[in-house]
Amino acid sequence: GYTIEQLENWLSLQISSLLIPMAIMLLLLLFCARRFSLHIKKQMLNMEPQQLSQLLIQQSVLFESVFEGLIAIDSDYKITAINQT
């Protein structure tokens, strides 16, 4: 059989051989998460979530305060917003 000391030595060897790859994977994941968050922020015109929600609220209030029908289109002539009038 195996002694407890032999098992502890074997286990510590196995764990230490996994620590370096796991640390590298963690750093890689953190790097990818940071790049992804910067990409999303760039897509949102560098606005913080609070600023973006405020802009959407202002747009909604503006659209609903106009009594005539409004249709907003983008540069590809796709409808992006319509008020309820």
C-alpha positions in Angstrom: 0.0 0.0 0.0 0.7 3.7 0.1 1.5 5.7 3.1 -0.2 9.0 3.8 3.1 10.8 3.2 3.5 9.2 -0.2 -0.1 10.2 -1.2 0.5 13.7 0.1 3.7 14.0 -2.0 2.0 12.6 -5.1 -1.0 15.0 -4.6 1.2 18.0 -4.1 3.1 17.1 -7.2 -0.1 16.8 -9.2 -1.5 20.1 -7.9 1.7 22.0 -8.6 1.8 20.7 -12.2 -1.7 22.1 -12.7 -1.1 25.5 -11.1 0.9 27.1 -13.9 -1.4 26.1 -16.8 -4.4 27.2 -14.7 -2.8 30.6 -13.9 -2.0 31.1 -17.6 -5.6 30.2 -18.5 -6.9 32.7 -15.9 -4.6 35.5 -17.2 -5.7 34.7 -20.8 -9.4 34.8 -19.8 -8.9 38.1 -18.0 -7.2 39.6 -21.1 -10.0 38.3 -23.4 -12.7 39.6 -21.1 -11.1 43.1 -21.0 -10.7 43.2 -24.8 -14.4 42.1 -25.2 -15.6 44.8 -22.7 -13.6 47.5 -24.5 -15.1 46.3 -27.9 -18.6 46.5 -26.4 -18.0 50.0 -25.0 -16.7 51.1 -28.4 -19.9 49.8 -30.0 -21.9 51.8 -27.5 -20.1 55.0 -28.5 -17.9 55.0 -25.4 -20.9 55.5 -23.2 -21.3 54.1 -19.7 -24.5 52.0 -19.2 -26.0 54.9 -17.2 -25.3 57.4 -20.0 -26.7 55.0 -22.6 -30.0 54.4 -20.6 -30.4 58.2 -20.1 -30.0 58.7 -23.9 -32.6 56.1 -24.6 -35.0 57.6 -22.1 -34.5 61.1 -23.7 -35.1 59.6 -27.2 -38.2 57.9 -26.0 -39.6 61.0 -24.4 -38.8 63.1 -27.4 -40.5 60.7 -29.8 -43.6 60.4 -27.7 -43.9 64.1 -27.2 -44.2 64.9 -30.9 -47.8 64.8 -32.1 -47.0 64.0 -35.7 -45.9 60.6 -36.8 -42.1 60.2 -36.8 -40.0 57.5 -38.4 -36.3 57.3 -37.9 -34.1 55.6 -40.5 -30.4 54.8 -40.6 -28.0 55.3 -43.4 -29.1 52.0 -45.0 -32.7 53.2 -45.0 -33.7 50.7 -42.3 -36.3 51.9 -39.8 -34.7 52.3 -36.4 -37.6 53.9 -34.4 -41.2 54.9 -34.8 -43.3 56.9 -32.4 -46.8 55.8 -31.4 -48.7 58.7 -33.0 
